[in-house]
Amino acid sequence: MSFAEKGNIRVAIQAKCYMQHVGNHAIMEAAAGGRYYKASRVMVVTNNYFTKSAKELAQSNDVILWDRSVLQEK
């Protein structure tokens, strides 16, 4: 897990380079890590895409998701 900080905002970032879609486990890891390290925000970034259930889990845990499409857009 990596961190980005600016002022009082601390973002915990979990990066996943997967050949397959990213599932719930990555979201659970990131959410738990964010709580442990007292991050203001948590995000998971991947070179692939997220499963539907991972998107739902992320939404219920306030985890920001960046997939391949978002990375190309940025």
C-alpha positions as CSV (number, residue, x, y, z in Angstrom):
1,M,0.0,0.0,0.0
2,S,1.3,3.4,-0.9
3,F,0.2,6.8,0.3
4,A,-0.3,10.3,-1.1
5,E,-0.6,13.2,1.2
6,K,-1.5,16.9,0.8
7,G,-2.4,19.0,3.8
8,N,-4.6,16.9,6.1
9,I,-5.7,14.5,3.4
10,R,-4.0,11.1,3.3
11,V,-4.9,8.7,0.5
12,A,-4.1,5.0,0.8
13,I,-3.5,3.6,-2.7
14,Q,-3.5,-0.1,-3.5
15,A,-2.1,-0.9,-7.0
16,K,-3.1,-4.2,-8.7
17,C,-1.5,-5.4,-12.0
18,Y,-3.7,-8.3,-12.9
19,M,-4.3,-10.4,-16.0
20,Q,-7.9,-10.9,-14.9
21,H,-10.6,-8.6,-13.5
22,V,-10.0,-7.4,-10.0
23,G,-12.3,-8.9,-7.4
24,N,-13.5,-8.3,-3.8
25,H,-10.3,-9.4,-2.1
26,A,-8.4,-6.3,-3.4
27,I,-11.1,-4.1,-2.2
28,M,-11.2,-5.7,1.3
29,E,-7.4,-5.4,1.5
30,A,-7.5,-1.7,0.6
31,A,-10.4,-0.9,2.9
32,A,-8.7,-2.6,5.9
33,G,-5.4,-1.0,5.1
34,G,-7.0,2.4,4.9
35,R,-8.6,2.0,8.3
36,Y,-5.4,0.6,9.8
37,Y,-3.3,3.5,8.5
38,K,-6.0,6.1,9.3
39,A,-6.3,7.3,5.7
40,S,-8.8,10.0,4.7
41,R,-9.5,8.2,1.5
42,V,-8.8,4.8,0.0
43,M,-8.4,3.9,-3.7
44,V,-7.5,0.8,-5.8
45,V,-5.9,1.3,-9.2
46,T,-5.6,-1.5,-11.8
47,N,-4.4,-2.0,-15.3
48,N,-7.5,-4.2,-15.8
49,Y,-11.2,-3.8,-14.8
50,F,-13.2,-4.6,-11.6
51,T,-15.8,-7.2,-11.2
52,K,-19.4,-6.1,-10.6
53,S,-19.2,-7.3,-7.0
54,A,-15.9,-5.5,-6.4
55,K,-17.6,-2.3,-7.6
56,E,-20.5,-2.8,-5.2
57,L,-18.2,-3.6,-2.3
58,A,-16.0,-0.5,-3.1
59,Q,-19.1,1.7,-3.2
60,S,-20.3,0.5,0.2
61,N,-16.9,1.1,1.7
62,D,-16.1,4.4,0.1
63,V,-13.2,3.0,-1.9
64,I,-12.3,4.9,-5.1
65,L,-11.7,2.7,-8.1
66,W,-9.5,3.5,-11.1
67,D,-9.5,0.9,-13.8
68,R,-7.9,0.8,-17.3
69,S,-10.5,3.2,-18.7
70,V,-9.9,5.8,-16.0
71,L,-6.1,5.5,-16.4
72,Q,-6.3,6.0,-20.2
73,E,-8.6,9.1,-19.6
74,K,-6.2,10.6,-17.1
